[in-house]
Amino acid sequence: MTDGTNTTVVTAGDARFAWGTLLLVASMRRNGMPQPVVVGEMDWPEGMKRKVQALGHVRFKPLPRSRQCVTCQKPLVMGCEEVETEWVCWADSDGIFVGDCSEWLVGDDPDEITIRKCEPPPEDFTPENLAVWKRDVEAVCGAALEKSRYPTRVNAPFIVLHRKWKGFLGRWQRQIRAVLPDDVGIVMKRGEAYFQTDESVLGSLLCFDPDAPRVTESYKADGRVDRARHYGHFAYNPKPWVMWTERASIWREDVFALAEWLVEKGIVAPREVPPALRRGWWPLYRALVPTAPWVWR
């Protein structure tokens, strides 16, 4: 078993995801995960930066202002000079580590990318969209495989990659700039070739770029191998520090414990904890869970 100390965990977000990042890094430290962290940030309050840095071994990388969603700068953060380790692990800032997940932060093979394949293939994985992917990969990369390597696309809230693939990260960033609108949000219109924006672009490269890393067949971070050690991704809006969804409430006890730990350590004052993260407020937020998607809209 590896301790994962030769991996840097990276994440990114604007000020709306500052609390999510704080919970993510707190989940590492509370579970004994010592890895360095790099946070790509845009418009963060200095006070929130100090709170995250108080957790130790955290560096911030200011991101260039952009009308695109911050996740469209994911490959830029993964390949930045602040990452000095052999491996890099991307973890979305709307998720937490449950247990010591250090073992999952290093890939089994430097030639592979650790990322989850969608099973079954999603509805946007169509012959028409694959044709768009192939065309665009060939246009930007100069070559494309005749047929897709995989019968599905990937889901990218958690990625592990060896530093030898820094050039691939550069191609991913160039492809994002080439095919996504300048003002794109987290998702595009359902059914479009790049519905999941940066994630769809990554999928296009893994399917058609002749020089892309192989996708691992042994993805372990979602708890199927060990439920006591996994990365829990909240995924949907609203986020738990605003309002709870049915999916996010799976991890509510872990999240409440993290908020209490941050107060206990003196990193956050009790009054600074958002109401949704206070255990005593759960009965109210539990009653509101069914309304969350509609309130958010």
Salt bridges, closest charged atoms under 4 A:
ASP14 OD2 - ARG16 NH2 2.74
GLU41 OE2 - LYS49 NZ 3.13
ASP43 OD1 - ARG65 NH1 2.66
GLU46 OE2 - LYS49 NZ 3.33
GLU82 OE1 - LYS61 NZ 3.96
GLU84 OE2 - ARG59 NH1 3.50
GLU86 OE2 - HIS162 NE2 2.98
ASP92 OD1 - LYS74 NZ 3.97
ASP92 OD2 - HIS233 NE2 3.34
ASP94 OD1 - HIS233 NE2 3.05
ASP94 OD2 - LYS239 NZ 2.63
GLU103 OE1 - ARG229 NH1 2.98
ASP108 OD1 - LYS220 NZ 3.51
ASP109 OD2 - ARG214 NH2 2.92
ASP111 OD1 - LYS164 NZ 2.46
GLU112 OE2 - ARG214 NH2 3.66
GLU123 OE2 - ARG190 NH1 3.53
ASP124 OD2 - ARG153 NE 3.11
ASP136 OD1 - ARG135 NE 3.02
GLU146 OE2 - LYS134 NZ 3.10
ASP198 OD2 - LYS74 NZ 3.00
GLU199 OE2 - ARG153 NH1 3.09
ASP209 OD2 - ARG171 NE 2.85
GLU217 OE2 - LYS117 NZ 2.72
ASP222 OD2 - ARG224 NE 2.75
ASP226 OD2 - ARG229 NE 2.85
GLU253 OE1 - ARG279 NH1 2.44
GLU260 OE2 - ARG279 NE 2.84
GLU272 OE2 - LYS51 NZ 3.13
